[in-house]
Amino acid sequence: MNRILDGKSVLIAGAGGIGNALAIRYAAEGARVVLGDLDLATAEEAVHAIVKAGGEAIAIHLDGADEQSVDRAVATSREKFGGLDGLHANFAFMADGNPQVGILELPIEIYDETQRVNARGFYLCTRAALPLMIERGAGSIVYTSSAAGNASSPGQVAYAMSKAAGQALMRHVATRYGPAGVRANTIAPAMTLHSRIEALVPPEMVDWARGAAAIKSRVGRPDDIAAMGALLFSDDGSYITGQVISIDGGTTMRP
Ligand SMILES: NC(=O)c1ccc[n+]([C@@H]2O[C@H](COP(=O)([O-])OP(=O)(O)OC[C@H]3O[C@@H](n4cnc5c(N)ncnc54)[C@H](O)[C@@H]3O)[C@@H](O)[C@H]2O)c1
């Protein structure tokens, strides 16, 4: 069977509900995966599943908002797998999640930490990984954003701003490093259900999310995000760059 990521090495920054599914899918498509998270045990769960299935992956402790930790993750990717063909920046600080809290109520500490981790963290990961791809003359960077980064909402102002910042970063990378062979794209999910989200979000909110989408039969799944990520890292995606791709069942529709 032709696996679309055979021979490629991908660093995934941020495990968890979506990140673990990304790792499992990319490895199943033949990629060698480095999966990093603050929570090493979660990354290890995915890596065990990958190795058991015959794939290649390693789990590392990563603080995506810390320059040295990010540099170590990139150095590990080079040492273990000879370099990088892809970076998927996926982690997020999500304390700004209460739709009842607006700019007048949000503590400035949550605002600051949201930007530090989500916006500055993606910047650091990009800055560290790009040189390895430029060196190869090819590469693909995928950022996990959110529908919150493109849609209006009475809440989540800091989170939405951080996700919009990631989209601006993506466009910079796509424009400046496209000539060097590096592509950059953003995936913007709406509600994507996995066990952690189920534990956090009341069932009424899941019903609301289903109602807000054009596809009513279900809400999003981590595998939906992983399928698009796999395409974006593959040669099948070699003419896709600079895009914010919504994987949200039609919750948002933009030109
Ligand atoms: N699940 C959804 O409904 C949904 C919707 C829209 C966007 N997203 C985005 O998808 C991505 C993944 O979210 P998820 O649903 O899998 O959540 P999750 O909580 O399962 O995973 C997020 C992971 O990020 C890690 N993390 C947080 N700060 C970190 C840091 N500084 N360094 C390294 N790792 C760190 C956490 O430990 C966690 O494992 C996020 O960027 C999120 O904003 C999710």
The ligand as an SDF file (V2000), in Angstrom:
LIG
                    3D

 44 48  0  0  0  0  0  0  0  0999 V2000
  -10.9390   20.0100   20.6790 N   0  0  0  0  0  0  0  0  0  0  0  0
  -11.5560   21.0700   20.1750 C   0  0  0  0  0  0  0  0  0  0  0  0
  -12.8100   21.1980   20.2280 O   0  0  0  0  0  0  0  0  0  0  0  0
  -10.7590   22.1610   19.4930 C   0  0  0  0  0  0  0  0  0  0  0  0
  -11.4440   23.1270   18.7370 C   0  0  0  0  0  0  0  0  0  0  0  0
  -10.7220   24.1240   18.0970 C   0  0  0  0  0  0  0  0  0  0  0  0
   -9.3410   24.1530   18.1910 C   0  0  0  0  0  0  0  0  0  0  0  0
   -8.6970   23.2080   18.9380 N   0  0  0  0  0  0  0  0  0  0  0  0
   -7.2340   23.2860   19.0050 C   0  0  0  0  0  0  0  0  0  0  0  0
   -6.7010   21.9910   18.8190 O   0  0  0  0  0  0  0  0  0  0  0  0
   -5.4410   21.8840   19.4830 C   0  0  0  0  0  0  0  0  0  0  0  0
   -5.4030   20.6230   20.3100 C   0  0  0  0  0  0  0  0  0  0  0  0
   -6.4210   20.6940   21.2930 O   0  0  0  0  0  0  0  0  0  0  0  0
   -7.0810   19.3930   21.9500 P   0  0  0  0  0  0  0  0  0  0  0  0
   -8.5360   19.4760   21.7620 O   0  0  0  0  0  0  0  0  0  0  0  0
   -6.3730   18.1860   21.5020 O   0  0  0  0  0  0  0  0  0  0  0  0
   -6.7920   19.6870   23.5110 O   0  0  0  0  0  0  0  0  0  0  0  0
   -5.9570   18.8450   24.5690 P   0  0  0  0  0  0  0  0  0  0  0  0
   -6.1050   19.5590   25.8700 O   0  0  0  0  0  0  0  0  0  0  0  0
   -6.3480   17.4150   24.5210 O   0  0  0  0  0  0  0  0  0  0  0  0
   -4.4760   18.9930   24.0310 O   0  0  0  0  0  0  0  0  0  0  0  0
   -3.7220   20.1670   24.1790 C   0  0  0  0  0  0  0  0  0  0  0  0
   -2.3240   19.7430   24.6150 C   0  0  0  0  0  0  0  0  0  0  0  0
   -1.4860   20.9030   24.6420 O   0  0  0  0  0  0  0  0  0  0  0  0
   -0.5450   20.6400   25.6870 C   0  0  0  0  0  0  0  0  0  0  0  0
    0.1160   21.8860   26.0500 N   0  0  0  0  0  0  0  0  0  0  0  0
   -0.3960   22.9810   26.6450 C   0  0  0  0  0  0  0  0  0  0  0  0
    0.5740   23.8990   26.8130 N   0  0  0  0  0  0  0  0  0  0  0  0
    1.7110   23.3640   26.3050 C   0  0  0  0  0  0  0  0  0  0  0  0
    3.0320   23.8320   26.1660 C   0  0  0  0  0  0  0  0  0  0  0  0
    3.4060   25.0240   26.6250 N   0  0  0  0  0  0  0  0  0  0  0  0
    3.9440   23.0260   25.5880 N   0  0  0  0  0  0  0  0  0  0  0  0
    3.6100   21.7910   25.1450 C   0  0  0  0  0  0  0  0  0  0  0  0
    2.3710   21.2910   25.2550 N   0  0  0  0  0  0  0  0  0  0  0  0
    1.4330   22.0820   25.8370 C   0  0  0  0  0  0  0  0  0  0  0  0
   -1.3960   20.0590   26.8060 C   0  0  0  0  0  0  0  0  0  0  0  0
   -0.5890   19.4100   27.7770 O   0  0  0  0  0  0  0  0  0  0  0  0
   -2.3060   19.1310   26.0170 C   0  0  0  0  0  0  0  0  0  0  0  0
   -1.8010   17.8070   25.9480 O   0  0  0  0  0  0  0  0  0  0  0  0
   -5.2830   23.1890   20.2680 C   0  0  0  0  0  0  0  0  0  0  0  0
   -4.4490   24.0700   19.5480 O   0  0  0  0  0  0  0  0  0  0  0  0
   -6.6920   23.7390   20.3430 C   0  0  0  0  0  0  0  0  0  0  0  0
   -6.6940   25.1470   20.4840 O   0  0  0  0  0  0  0  0  0  0  0  0
   -9.3760   22.2160   19.5900 C   0  0  0  0  0  0  0  0  0  0  0  0
  1  2  1  0
  2  3  2  0
  2  4  1  0
  4  5  1  0
  4 44  2  0
  5  6  2  0
  6  7  1  0
  7  8  2  0
  8  9  1  0
  8 44  1  0
  9 10  1  0
  9 42  1  0
 10 11  1  0
 11 12  1  0
 11 40  1  0
 12 13  1  0
 13 14  1  0
 14 15  2  0
 14 16  1  0
 14 17  1  0
 17 18  1  0
 18 19  2  0
 18 20  1  0
 18 21  1  0
 21 22  1  0
 22 23  1  0
 23 24  1  0
 23 38  1  0
 24 25  1  0
 25 26  1  0
 25 36  1  0
 26 27  1  0
 26 35  1  0
 27 28  2  0
 28 29  1  0
 29 30  1  0
 29 35  2  0
 30 31  1  0
 30 32  2  0
 32 33  1  0
 33 34  2  0
 34 35  1  0
 36 37  1  0
 36 38  1  0
 38 39  1  0
 40 41  1  0
 40 42  1  0
 42 43  1  0
M  CHG  2   8   1  16  -1
M  END
$$$$
